[in-house]
C-alpha cells in the first residue's frame, strides 16, 4: 500500500476520532451546565452544602454513564391505577387523582419541606330516596296556652325590723 493511501486512512481515522470526541463533549456539555446549575443552588436551600455537592456530582457521573432517565410519568401511573377500579367508580378516581373535575373539588395543602402534602377531595352526590322509606314529617309542638285566670301577686318582700 502506498504511503499516500496510508496517510489518507490515518487522516480519516483522526478526523473520525475528533468528531466523536466533539460529539461526546457536546452531549456532556448539557450535563455540565446542569451540574453548574445544581451547584449554584447548594447553600441556598435547606440541605447541607457538602451533601448537595456530593449529590450533584453523583448525578453528573450517572448522566455521563447514561444512568439518568427523564422523570417518570406519574400522571399516567395514577390513571392506570384507576383502571383497576370498578367502572362506576373509575371516573371519580381519575378526578381525584388529576384534580378538580365535574362534581369533585380538590384542595392541596402543605409542602414536602413542611412534612407532607395533604390532598383533600370532596365529591358531591345527589341521592334519590323513595318517599315510602322516609319517616312521617314531624309536627312542631304547639306553644303552651296562657292561663285563663291571672297569676297571683307575688308575696311582698319582708321589711327589716327597726333597731331601738
C-alpha positions in Angstrom: 0.0 0.0 0.0 1.5 3.4 -1.0 2.3 5.9 1.7 -0.3 8.3 0.3 -3.1 5.8 0.9 -1.9 5.2 4.5 -1.7 8.9 5.2 -5.3 9.3 3.9 -6.6 6.4 6.1 -4.7 7.8 9.1 -6.2 11.3 8.4 -9.7 9.8 8.2 -9.3 7.9 11.4 -8.0 11.0 13.2 -10.9 13.1 11.9 -13.5 10.5 12.9 -11.9 10.4 16.4 -12.0 14.1 16.6 -15.7 14.2 15.5 -16.6 11.5 18.1 -14.8 13.5 20.8 -16.6 16.7 19.8 -20.0 14.9 19.8 -19.3 13.4 23.3 -18.2 16.8 24.7 -21.3 18.4 23.2 -23.6 15.8 24.7 -21.9 16.1 28.1 -21.9 19.9 27.8 -25.6 20.0 28.7 -24.9 17.8 31.7 -22.1 20.2 32.7 -24.4 23.2 32.7 -27.0 21.2 34.7 -24.2 20.4 37.2 -23.3 24.1 37.4 -27.0 25.0 38.0 -27.2 22.4 40.7 -24.0 23.6 42.4 -25.4 27.2 42.3 -28.4 26.0 44.4 -26.2 24.4 47.0 -26.0 26.6 50.1 -29.3 28.4 49.2 -31.6 25.5 50.2 -32.2 23.7 53.4 -29.9 20.8 52.5 -26.3 20.6 53.8 -23.9 22.2 51.3 -21.5 19.2 51.3 -24.3 16.7 50.8 -25.7 18.9 48.0 -22.4 19.0 46.2 -22.0 15.2 46.6 -25.4 14.6 45.1 -24.8 17.0 42.2 -21.5 15.1 41.5 -23.2 11.7 41.7 -25.9 12.9 39.3 -23.3 14.2 36.9 -21.5 10.8 36.9 -24.8 8.9 36.4 -25.6 11.2 33.5 -22.2 10.6 31.9 -22.8 6.8 32.1 -26.3 7.3 30.7 -27.9 6.2 34.1 -30.2 9.2 34.5 -33.5 9.0 32.8 -36.3 11.5 32.4 -38.8 12.0 35.2 -41.3 9.2 35.4 -44.8 9.9 34.2 -46.7 9.9 37.5 -49.9 11.1 35.9 -50.1 8.0 33.6 -49.2 5.8 36.5 -52.1 7.3 38.6 -54.6 7.0 35.8 -53.5 3.3 35.2 -54.2 2.6 38.9 -57.7 4.0 38.4 -58.2 1.5 35.6 -58.3 -1.2 38.3 -61.4 0.3 39.9 -65.0 -0.8 39.0 -66.4 1.2 36.1 -68.8 3.1 38.3 -66.0 4.5 40.4 -63.4 4.9 37.7 -64.4 8.5 36.7 -64.3 9.7 40.4 -60.9 8.0 40.9 -59.5 9.8 37.9 -61.0 13.1 39.0 -59.4 12.7 42.5 -56.0 11.8 41.0 -55.9 14.5 38.4 -57.6 17.3 40.4 -60.9 19.0 40.2 -63.3 17.8 37.6 -67.1 17.6 37.5 -68.6 17.2 40.9 -65.3 16.9 42.7 -63.5 19.7 44.4 -59.8 19.2 45.3 -57.6 21.1 47.7 -53.9 20.7 48.2 -52.3 21.9 51.4 -48.8 21.7 52.9 -45.4 21.0 51.4 -42.8 18.4 51.3 -40.4 20.6 53.3 -43.2 21.0 55.9 -43.6 17.3 56.4 -46.1 16.3 53.7 -48.7 17.3 51.2 -52.4 16.8 52.2 -54.8 16.3 49.3 -58.5 16.6 50.0 -61.1 15.7 47.5 -64.8 16.3 48.2 -67.4 14.5 46.0 -71.0 15.8 45.9 -73.7 13.4 45.1 -77.4 13.7 45.0 -79.2 10.7 46.3 -82.8 9.9 45.3 -84.6 8.4 48.2 -88.0 6.8 47.6 -90.8 8.6 49.5 -92.0 5.3 51.1 -88.8 4.9 53.1 -89.0 8.4 54.6 -90.3 8.8 58.1 -93.5 10.8 58.5 -92.9 14.6 58.9 -92.7 15.8 62.5 -95.3 18.3 63.6 -94.0 21.2 65.6 -95.4 21.3 69.2 -98.0 24.0 69.9 -97.0 26.7 72.4 -98.5 26.4 75.9 -101.7 28.3 76.2 -101.9 31.3 78.6 -103.8 30.5 81.8 -107.4 31.8 81.9 -107.1 33.4 85.4 -104.4 35.9 86.1 -101.4 34.9 88.1 -101.5 35.7 91.8 -99.4 38.5 93.0 -96.0 37.5 94.5 -95.5 37.8 98.2 -94.2 41.1 99.4 -90.6 41.3 100.4 -90.1 41.3 104.2 -89.1 44.6 105.7 -86.2 44.9 108.1 -87.2 45.3 111.8 -86.2 48.7 113.1 -83.5 48.7 115.7 -84.3 50.5 119.0 
